[in-house]
């Protein structure tokens, strides 16, 4: 069971601005979410919505929503942890 990953332009811009060292690790983790949208280490965010999650990649956070019915993952933000929850 594979999920479609929706990447809006705002997230694409965030990905392009990442340091090269982390870029490949983050892209790999996003691709893995397509096969397993709730991997080990994932946290459900309380105040952001019913199906909003975050996963860590070093000091960066991938924040996304899961739609199990449509089998889609909507990326909301890829950012440094110091800016992730503002």
Residue pairs with C-beta under 8 A, 6 or more apart in sequence:
1 71
2 34
2 35
2 71
3 33
3 34
3 35
3 37
3 66
3 71
3 72
3 73
4 34
4 70
4 71
4 72
4 73
5 30
5 31
5 33
5 34
5 72
5 73
5 75
6 72
6 73
6 74
6 75
7 15
7 30
7 75
8 74
8 75
11 75
11 76
11 77
11 78
14 77
14 78
14 79
15 23
15 26
15 27
15 78
18 26
18 60
18 78
22 57
22 58
22 59
22 60
25 57
25 58
26 57
26 60
26 62
26 78
29 55
29 57
29 62
30 62
30 75
30 78
32 39
33 39
33 55
33 62
33 64
33 73
34 73
37 53
37 66
37 73
38 53
38 66
39 55
41 55
41 56
42 53
42 54
42 55
43 53
43 54
43 55
44 52
44 53
45 52
45 53
45 54
45 63
48 63
49 65
51 65
51 66
51 67
51 68
52 63
52 64
52 65
52 76
53 63
53 64
53 65
53 66
54 61
54 62
54 63
54 64
54 84
55 61
55 62
55 64
56 81
59 80
59 81
59 82
60 78
60 79
60 80
60 81
61 77
61 78
61 79
61 80
61 81
61 84
62 75
62 77
62 78
63 75
63 76
63 77
63 78
63 79
63 84
64 73
64 74
64 75
64 76
65 73
65 74
65 76
66 72
66 73
66 74
67 73
67 74
77 84
